[in-house]
Every structure is written in C-alpha cells, then in structure tokens.
Amino acid sequence: MDNINKQIKQLRKKARLTQVEFSKRSGVGLRFLRELEQGKATVRLDKVNTVLEFLGYHLEIKPTNREDRQKD
C-alpha cells in the first residue's frame, strides 16, 4: 500500500494540477504541499485534512485487527 504522501501526489497529478496550482486552489502553502508529497514526518495533520478534503477524501481511524478492538 502506498503512503499517504504518494497517494496525495497521485491524486493531484490525476487532477492535472501542478503543485503551485494545487496550493493556490486548496488554500495550503506551496512549501507545505512539497513537504507533504516528499513524506516529511512533521507535517501538520490539520493541513493534511485540508488537502484531502479538497481532493474529496478524508482520514479514518480503524483498528488493524480484532485484538485491537477488544482492548478499548
């Protein structure tokens, strides 16, 4: 499975937007977008959500297996 940064980059390219165009239209800074697509570990989750929302996606937290669900 691809990392979220790779998926976002693929979705941006599929939308035929450059990083500059995407940055302007989605409301996130160009530097942030570049760091996000490069997989920088310190990106802000709120801005990641802004990018995903612009693309029509969202993050969802799910347990990885049954044992994890039983611990709650």
C-alpha positions as CSV (number, residue, x, y, z in Angstrom):
1,M,0.0,0.0,0.0
2,D,1.3,3.5,-0.8
3,N,1.9,6.0,1.9
4,I,-0.5,8.9,2.1
5,N,2.1,11.3,0.6
6,K,2.3,9.2,-2.5
7,Q,-1.5,8.9,-2.8
8,I,-1.9,12.6,-2.5
9,K,0.7,13.3,-5.1
10,Q,-1.0,10.8,-7.5
11,L,-4.4,12.3,-6.9
12,R,-3.0,15.8,-7.5
13,K,-1.5,14.7,-10.8
14,K,-4.7,12.9,-11.8
15,A,-6.5,16.2,-11.3
16,R,-3.9,17.6,-13.7
17,L,-2.8,20.3,-11.2
18,T,0.8,21.5,-10.6
19,Q,1.9,21.9,-7.1
20,V,1.6,25.7,-7.5
21,E,-2.0,25.4,-8.8
22,F,-3.0,22.9,-6.2
23,S,-1.5,25.1,-3.4
24,K,-3.5,28.1,-4.5
25,R,-6.8,26.3,-5.1
26,S,-6.7,24.2,-1.9
27,G,-5.5,27.0,0.4
28,V,-2.4,25.4,1.7
29,G,1.1,26.8,1.3
30,L,3.4,25.6,-1.5
31,R,6.1,24.7,0.9
32,F,3.7,22.6,3.0
33,L,2.5,20.7,-0.1
34,R,6.0,20.0,-1.3
35,E,7.0,18.7,2.2
36,L,3.8,16.6,2.3
37,E,4.4,15.0,-1.1
38,Q,8.0,14.3,-0.1
39,G,6.8,12.4,3.0
40,K,8.2,14.8,5.7
41,A,7.3,13.4,9.0
42,T,6.4,16.7,10.7
43,V,3.6,17.9,8.5
44,R,0.5,19.3,10.3
45,L,-2.5,16.9,10.3
46,D,-5.0,19.8,10.0
47,K,-3.4,20.8,6.7
48,V,-3.3,17.2,5.5
49,N,-7.0,17.1,6.2
50,T,-7.5,20.3,4.2
51,V,-5.6,18.8,1.2
52,L,-7.6,15.6,1.5
53,E,-10.9,17.5,1.7
54,F,-10.0,19.4,-1.4
55,L,-9.5,16.1,-3.2
56,G,-12.8,14.7,-1.9
57,Y,-11.2,12.3,0.7
58,H,-10.9,12.0,4.4
59,L,-8.8,10.2,7.0
60,E,-10.4,7.4,9.1
61,I,-9.1,5.6,12.1
62,K,-9.8,1.9,12.1
63,P,-8.5,-0.9,14.2
64,T,-5.9,-3.1,12.5
65,N,-7.3,-6.3,13.9
66,R,-9.8,-7.8,16.2
67,E,-7.5,-7.8,19.2
68,D,-7.0,-4.1,19.0
69,R,-10.8,-3.5,19.1
70,Q,-11.2,-5.7,22.2
71,K,-8.7,-3.6,24.2
72,D,-11.0,-0.5,24.1
